[in-house]
Amino acid sequence: MNVQRIRLVVQFISFVVLIYGGLFAIDLGNRLPTFACSYVPDHGGGCFLVGFQHMLSRPLPEFLGEQGIRLLKALGIAALWAIVINKAWCGWICPIGLLQDLLTRLRTWLSIDMSRFSWVARKRYKSVKYILLALLVLIPLGIGNGLISRDWTAPYCQLCPARPLLPLFRGDTTQFAINFFSLPTMALTGGAIVLVGLMFTTSFVKRRFLCSYCPMLAFLSLFDKVGLFSLKKDGSKCTRCGNCYRACPMEIREIEEEKGLKNLVTQDCILCLRCVEACPENRALEAQFAGFSFLKADAEAFLARQEAATGGKAAATKRRKK
Amino acid sequence: MMNEMPPEHMNPSGAEGGRKLSRQERLVNKVRLHLAMTVREIFEEVEKDELRPKAMAYFDDIFRKFMHNGEGVIKAAEDQKVIGTYCVFVPEEIVYAAGGYPVRLCAGAHDTSEIGEDFLPDVACPMVKSEMGFASMPILDFYQRCDMVALPASCHWKLKMGEMLEPFDDVHMLDVPRVKESEKARDYWLEEVKRFQKRVEKITGRKIRRKALRDAIRRIQRAQREVVRFQELRKHNPAPILGRDALEVLNAYFYDEVNDWTDALATLNDELEERIAQGIHVAPPRAARIMLTGSPMVFPNWKVPFVIEDLGGILVCDEFCTSQRYLSDMVSVDEGTMGDMLMAIAERYVLPCACPTFSNTIERRDRIARLVDEYQVEGVIYHVLKGCHPFDIELKIIEKLLQEKGVPMLKIETDYSPEDVEQLRTRIEAFQETLKGRN
């Protein structure tokens, strides 16, 4: 079984459902914790951040009444999604994730080597996504209470690379533009275009570059401990060969270092399960859903995948025929 | 068989063609003769075993050639460059990808270890002494055939051996980081591997392309897959193959062309599978299941496994860098780009390696614990070559681990000389008796 191929198929289906779903009367609601952009015409599901930012842009006393309940309801639905699917949103559903993965495939096809952040740099930038998450709450509150100009409305939608990019798949180019209305809108919408550019260029250098800074990843990581998907490691079976770390697009070193029994869905994990596939030791890594183990590291599966990776299957049978 | 007799010209005493032989030549002839005798004795002993798998003949042939100057042991073509390697850190994938032929030179002959004392102190481990002996004198032809010798700075003996080898070989030192976990150590080691790659490319005159490297990785992976199968079969109780034969099979990988070796091992595996199905086994089900760990054993230094199995024990597995550690961890190709494959190669040789020259012991502890469980090991024999400090240093740690697991351990300290065989026999016999008592 090739999990990465299955994942790619799921990503494609998710992409089609989220971008074109509306055409088939699919509506997954507007509370999804993933970059299913609401600016896409006839989208099949929408990102919860749009509504969330608008709901937060109110004077504080309003939150004591009906507005507070509406906010809690929106958050509750998003949290529920986050608990049930936790990080699989990033690895299996997110359209921006898919686009980055496709560009990575293009890069390897062109045989361009990847590079990684140094360990220090990675550690330093880890907090960026949490700062962005904090600002995601603070800026709308500031707007609602007259501290920040209205031009900053829904700042994360203005800055999000999904907004200019994803509507293009429906032929809508209107979002792919810089809004010259005021300085803040120019900066934010200009930033979004820059991020799109970065996504395309960095994908030829690094894997999933944008994800490391994604505030949605920060939001989802709040549910790592309670999420139904988990990743278990049995350190006694581990040889610390480093295969998992090398395979990890998010460059998570804990996966290789951890020696004890532990849940390894860490803050940056996107549940792509590449580590489980790269692990050559039986049951050293295990992916579970609600305690039910659905993918285990397996020596034989590892061997089969390596055979495919080195183009061995055809060569092996050819040899035997000789 | 006639052709197993040492050739006539190996007469140690005398003249050849009327010319008086120099002292050096006489010494060479003497060592060749002794080596040939040792090899013959081993195979005389081995042939007594009527239950031996037939597929072993292929591996025997390789070692029988040690009686004839080692001619034909390696299968390098006339114009193919031969890269000699030591220890378990030299990436053979790179050698194969560049069109070279790797041969591992770690040695186990007693007579050459005596020659090695000209270079090294008495207390040096017999393995480096033996290697120096082979390198400095024309005893086995493939030592002389090497166009370059890659020597990892693993233990202190190997570290200093580089300079000693220089008069005889084109030496390429590989600096293996001792504290291997850190980022800088990994980067540095990757650079070392790339430096090795450049050097090999220069010697063979062939630049390594992506496809060639991928093919080389696949060839070695295929060999390792067969090893996985072999080791699985060895787990069977009662044992389908003697441990000493298994050591021979894995030792033969040092010299043989990887594809040929893999095919031979596949044939052996098929035979072992058949044996298990037919209920043929080489040791009774109640034979004490022994594991060997510690300093490596290289042909013809097989006295310990012979003693263990003569006494009715069965050597089910080992943790030697000449077999298990050498062939168990695999290169894991991920993206398949050149950089990815080189990094995968570099990491495979160092990160999971349980060599005691690294600072931590966790890899080795975990591995031994796993082997003990997987192979239902009842007793461990910890083999220390005199002068092999890294394994001696780790002894207490492993002893404690085995105590916790309730597995008895016997430490034996020996060298390549056959003198202490009887003493070893007494100690190993007593150890195996205590194992029987436990059941």
Interface residues (C-beta under 8 A of the other chain):
Chain A: T108 S111 I112 D113 M114 S118 W119 S236 K237 C238 T239 R240 C241 G242 N243 R246 A247 K259 R274 A278 P280 A299 F302 L303 Q306 E307 A309 T310 G311 G312 A315 A316
Chain B: E183 R210 R214 D215 I217 R218 Q221 R222 R225 V228 D329 M330 V331 S332 V333 D334 E335 G336 T337 M338 G339 D340 M343 A344 E347 R348 L351 P352 I362 E363 D366 R367 A369 R370
